[in-house]
Amino acid sequence: MPRITQEQKRINHEKIVSAAGEGFRRHGIDGIGLDDLMKAAGMTPGGFYNHFASKEDLAIKVLRRGFEDSLDALAAIRASHPRSARAAINDMVDGYVAAPHRDHPETGCASAAFVTDAGRRGADAQAEYEKGLEGFFDAIAGMLLDRARQTATELSPADARERAIGLFSQMVGALVVARAVVEAAPDLSDEVLKANRRQLKRD
């Protein structure tokens, strides 16, 4: 039997991370087993340990990759509004606190998808989640400082960070609450999203 090449090993590794990213977001880290993940990746279960020491090892990688992808998306939003930080912030809110994001957790931001998992999985998972949070807080604080400069408004870095923490926490909370009732009370779920978008864009 021919030996697998390093390039094929890399491709297989990425397939597992991608399948786990979608599976963990949709079902929770404990809500899907390794056999099903490997099947979703198009691979046999026995190959898992050629790539990861444990499911926990994979979960950490998925958390890291998820936040990297989300922060790249946020950077693209900032770059698309070079002259208006307010427009960038509003674009961020409209994309995050939205029905498509609510309805497709499997492709959504790691911050909302893994908020409960990270809290329950101990220090390593929480440390990875913390890195992602700090990335969001720094980026949003930067957007708020840009907006203050563009509008000749006084805002200290400390105040910008405080506002960024509050803004992002409300975005995550709104999405989590909307997901919690979407099947039983879709109108309420939509109302939660709409009310929070209005509040978040009011400042």
C-alpha positions in Angstrom: 0.0 0.0 0.0 1.5 3.4 -1.0 2.5 5.7 1.8 0.5 8.9 2.2 2.3 12.0 1.1 2.8 15.0 3.3 0.6 17.1 1.1 -2.2 14.5 1.3 -1.8 14.4 5.1 -2.2 18.2 5.2 -5.3 18.0 3.1 -6.8 15.3 5.3 -5.9 17.3 8.4 -7.8 20.3 7.0 -10.8 18.1 6.1 -11.1 16.9 9.7 -10.8 20.5 11.1 -13.4 21.7 8.6 -15.8 18.9 9.4 -15.3 19.3 13.1 -15.8 23.1 12.8 -19.2 22.6 11.3 -20.2 19.6 13.5 -19.1 21.2 16.8 -20.8 24.5 15.9 -24.1 22.8 15.1 -24.2 20.0 17.7 -21.7 21.1 20.4 -18.4 19.5 21.0 -19.9 16.7 23.1 -22.9 16.4 20.7 -21.1 14.6 17.9 -18.7 11.7 18.1 -15.4 11.1 16.3 -16.9 8.4 14.0 -19.5 10.8 12.7 -16.9 13.6 12.3 -14.5 11.4 10.4 -17.4 10.2 8.2 -18.3 13.8 7.5 -14.7 14.4 6.5 -14.8 11.5 4.1 -12.3 9.4 6.1 -12.3 6.3 8.2 -12.4 6.7 12.0 -9.1 4.9 12.5 -7.2 7.7 10.8 -8.2 10.3 13.4 -5.2 9.7 15.7 -2.7 10.2 12.9 -3.7 13.9 13.1 -4.8 14.6 16.7 -3.9 13.3 20.1 -7.5 13.5 21.3 -10.9 15.1 20.6 -9.9 17.8 23.0 -6.9 18.6 20.9 -9.1 18.9 17.9 -11.5 21.1 19.8 -8.7 23.5 20.6 -7.7 23.6 17.0 -11.3 24.3 15.9 -11.7 27.1 18.4 -8.4 28.7 17.2 -9.3 28.4 13.5 -12.9 29.6 14.1 -11.7 32.8 15.7 -9.0 33.4 13.1 -11.6 33.1 10.4 -14.1 35.4 12.2 -11.4 38.0 12.8 -10.3 37.9 9.2 -14.0 38.6 8.2 -14.1 41.5 10.6 -10.9 42.9 9.2 -12.4 42.7 5.7 -15.4 44.7 6.9 -13.2 47.4 8.3 -11.2 47.5 5.1 -14.4 47.9 3.0 -15.3 51.1 4.8 -12.0 53.1 4.9 -13.7 56.5 5.3 -16.5 55.6 7.7 -15.9 53.6 10.9 -19.5 54.1 11.7 -20.5 52.3 8.5 -18.1 49.5 9.4 -19.5 49.1 12.8 -23.1 49.1 11.5 -22.1 46.5 8.8 -20.5 44.3 11.5 -23.7 44.5 13.6 -26.0 43.8 10.7 -24.0 40.8 9.7 -23.6 39.3 13.1 -27.1 40.0 14.7 -28.9 38.6 11.8 -31.3 35.7 10.8 -28.8 34.0 8.4 -26.1 33.9 11.2 -28.7 32.7 13.7 -30.0 30.0 11.3 -26.6 28.6 10.3 -24.4 28.1 13.3 -22.3 25.6 11.4 -20.7 28.3 9.4 -21.1 31.1 11.9 -18.8 32.9 14.3 -17.0 30.8 17.0 -17.8 33.3 19.6 -21.5 32.5 19.8 -21.2 28.9 18.7 -18.7 27.9 21.4 -19.6 30.2 24.3 -21.1 27.4 26.4 -18.6 24.7 25.3 -15.7 26.9 26.2 -17.1 27.7 29.6 -17.5 24.0 30.4 -14.2 22.6 29.0 -11.6 24.0 31.4 -8.6 26.2 31.2 -7.2 25.2 27.8 -10.4 25.8 25.9 -11.1 29.0 27.9 -7.6 30.3 27.1 -8.2 29.8 23.4 -11.6 31.5 23.6 -10.0 34.3 25.6 -7.5 34.9 22.7 -10.4 35.2 20.3 -12.3 37.6 22.6 -9.3 39.8 22.9 -9.0 39.9 19.1 -12.5 41.1 18.9 -12.2 43.6 21.7 -9.0 45.1 20.1 -10.6 45.3 16.6 -13.8 46.8 17.8 -12.1 49.3 20.1 -10.0 50.3 17.1 -13.1 50.9 15.1 -14.6 53.0 17.9 -11.4 55.1 18.1 -11.5 55.5 14.3 -15.1 56.7 14.6 -14.2 59.1 17.4 -11.4 60.6 15.3 -13.6 60.9 12.2 -16.3 62.7 14.2 -13.9 64.8 16.3 -15.3 63.1 19.5 -13.1 62.5 22.5 -12.6 58.9 23.4 -9.8 57.3 25.4 -8.4 53.9 24.6 -9.7 52.6 28.0 -13.2 53.9 27.3 -13.1 52.4 23.8 -12.1 49.0 25.2 -15.0 49.2 27.7 -17.5 50.0 24.9 -16.1 47.3 22.7 -16.5 44.7 25.4 -20.1 45.8 26.0 -20.9 45.9 22.3 -19.5 42.5 21.4 -21.0 40.9 24.5 -24.4 42.2 23.5 -24.0 40.9 20.0 -23.1 37.4 21.2 -25.9 37.5 23.8 -28.5 38.6 21.2 -27.5 35.8 18.9 -27.6 33.1 21.6 -31.0 34.2 22.9 -32.4 34.3 19.4 -31.2 30.8 18.7 -32.6 29.6 22.0 -36.2 30.2 20.9 -36.2 30.2 17.1 -38.1 27.0 16.6 -40.7 27.5 19.3 -41.2 31.3 18.8 -39.7 32.5 15.5 -41.4 35.8 15.7 -39.8 36.5 19.2 -36.5 35.3 17.9 -36.7 37.8 15.0 -37.8 40.5 17.5 -34.7 39.8 19.7 -32.4 40.3 16.7 -34.2 43.5 15.4 -34.3 45.1 18.9 -30.6 44.4 19.5 -29.5 45.7 16.1 -31.4 48.9 16.7 -29.8 49.3 20.2 -26.3 48.4 19.0 -26.4 50.9 16.2 -27.9 53.7 18.2 -24.7 54.9 19.9 
